[in-house]
């Protein structure tokens, strides 16, 4: 069958076959068509922020004008300098033996003003060469169109809170498809809309909208409209290229804090607010926002004296266009949270968290990492995958991010243990029947971790940020991952 669920030459084969987890002896092995990769994002690694015609992004503006909000006042101006190190980075990928590489395109590098009347040829050249190098080394390129670096000129118009952006995103995507869809077969429209809408428009990440319970919903609404526009355009004009389009959603597993009915209910509300917000309109059979979100935000808005719900309403046409608008689900998963029923107190000031109305914590006994939000809980991964299977009719899932931040060290045994634990949980989920097609480790190299600067390190390779050449060197985890990609079985030792 060649349904819309088939994507890329390599992954297409996997998608058309029933993927089954196998166990060879005591080993944990993945099926032959399961692909392993690593991921990065443009602003986090490229640098060259104002080179060869690139326009300014909201993260350029933010790090330059608000250094005090970034750890150590760092910027992504040079980052890992990947813009000048395409060949070197591809060499690392070859060393790792990965089957795919997920990277993002910087919108302002392609369209400096954000608009498609002015195309920066150097931007096209850069990504085109990267794609060629990957293909020449048998690595499947997987491209994210938007990983948070919006052109500043579009933010000046309101960014994702202005409905016109759905059209501008469509135009940008068309330019990219025009130049790369002959070679790129796996596309993601957005990376983690929950994060950039909630923390960017509802909080203090760029562009720091700081208007939770209001701008974050506007952002989410326009992102979903933009996603559907691009998916439908691809379906109409580029499907013949043999590619496929999905979206990347982040989903920390929401575990009830106790067996009490109210905590069970609270956990489900949290799942709907934190995952269903974007998953339900696209992957559920009925489409639209999750009923519990619509109901709670409507009621709370009224109690706060608003004449209507702060959650925007889709037209029927939009609901239909969004429903089924993804060939697969890209999943970013790192950790698990505990959810208890909240106090129910309604503040006059709108807030996403008041709307959700639950209490979210983590168990202090779960192992810590270098990121305050990230504790190591592999079993939550299996639960998250099974929740997706049951809630959305077992869509094909590609794990697009999973990884851990640790102190700077070469012998990163804890990263190896993290990856092994999460991969075991993923393997169990596949045995439960979850249709998982691949795994992508975050990240290839240490990179700019947004407001945490370079202080949180997720790389399989270290980057020497003190040196002008940004020297890369493999960690223990890189060697471990290289064994895994070659055998598709979890190595028994990490030495
Ligand atoms: C998710 C984001 O997509 C990525 O940009 C970030 O660096 C990692 N998580 C780690 O926090």
Boltz pocket constraint, residues with backbone or C-beta under 6 A from the ligand:
constraints:
  - pocket:
      binder: B
      contacts: [[A, 41], [A, 44], [A, 191], [A, 192], [A, 332], [A, 401], [A, 442], [A, 448], [A, 449], [A, 458]]
      max_distance: 6.0
